[in-house]
Amino acid sequence: DIQLTQSPSFLSASVGDRVTITCRASQGISSYLAWYQQKPGKAPKLLIYAASTLQSGVPSRFSGSGSGTEFTLTISSLQPEDFATYYCQQLNSYPRSFGQGTKVEIK
Amino acid sequence: EVQLVESGGGLVKPGGSLRLSCAASGFTFSSYSMNWVRQAPGKGLEWVSSISSSSSYIYYADSVKGRFTISRDNAKNSLYLQMNSLRAEDTAVYYCARSGTTRFFDYWGQGTLVTVSS
C-alpha cells in the first residue's frame, strides 16, 4: 500500500503570504496525485489533479508540481477564503490513500 | 449541474447494519466510476470503496473488506454502501464521490453521518 505523508500538519500564515505544502509518497505514483481543500462541515473540493492541472473554476493562485514521490501545493498569495484543511490523494493504485491533512490557519 | 446526495445515515448499535444511498443527477451516471470516502469526527479522509461504471471492478479498504458491500443501479442513478457488522470505529461522515474522466474525485456529496454506539 502507498502511504502519503504531508508536511507540515499545521501551518499558521497571514493573508498575502505564499504557502507551500508538501506531499511525499512511499513509492512512485507518477503524476496520479490530487489536492483537495476542505472547510469545516463541508465536503472536500478538488483543486489540482494529475499533480499540476488546475480544476476548472479554481483560482490561479493555486498551483501544484511534482512527480514520482514528491509533490507540492502552492498558494501564491493566501486569501481569507483559503483558510482550510488541504489533503493530497494518490490514484496510482488501490487502496486509494490520502495524506493526513494540512490545516492552514490565520496567524 | 452535477449533484450527489447521500442518505441512510443514522445511529446504529455495534454489530448492526446500515445501507447508505447516493442519488446522482446532472450527468450520465452509468459512464462514471464511483467511490465512498469517510471521515471520522475530527480526523482525516479515508477512502472506503470504489466501483467501476459497469460494476465490473470493485475495491475495498482493508478496514471494511468482508463487512461492507458497494453496489450501484445505473437505471436508478444510484450508488449504495451496505454496511454490516458495524463497529464504533466506523463512526464517520460518509461521502460519495464521482471519479471524473481523469480518475480523480471531481464531485462530492454533502455526506451522511453514521454513528455506531450502544
Interface residues (C-beta under 8 A of the other chain):
Chain A: Y32 A34 Y36 Q38 K42 A43 P44 K45 L46 Y49 A50 T53 Q55 Y87 Q89 L91 Y94 P95 R96 S97 F98 G99 Q100 G101
Chain B: N35 V37 G44 L45 E46 W47 S50 Y59 Y60 A61 D62 Y95 G100 T102 R103 F104 F105 D106 W108 G109 Q110 G111
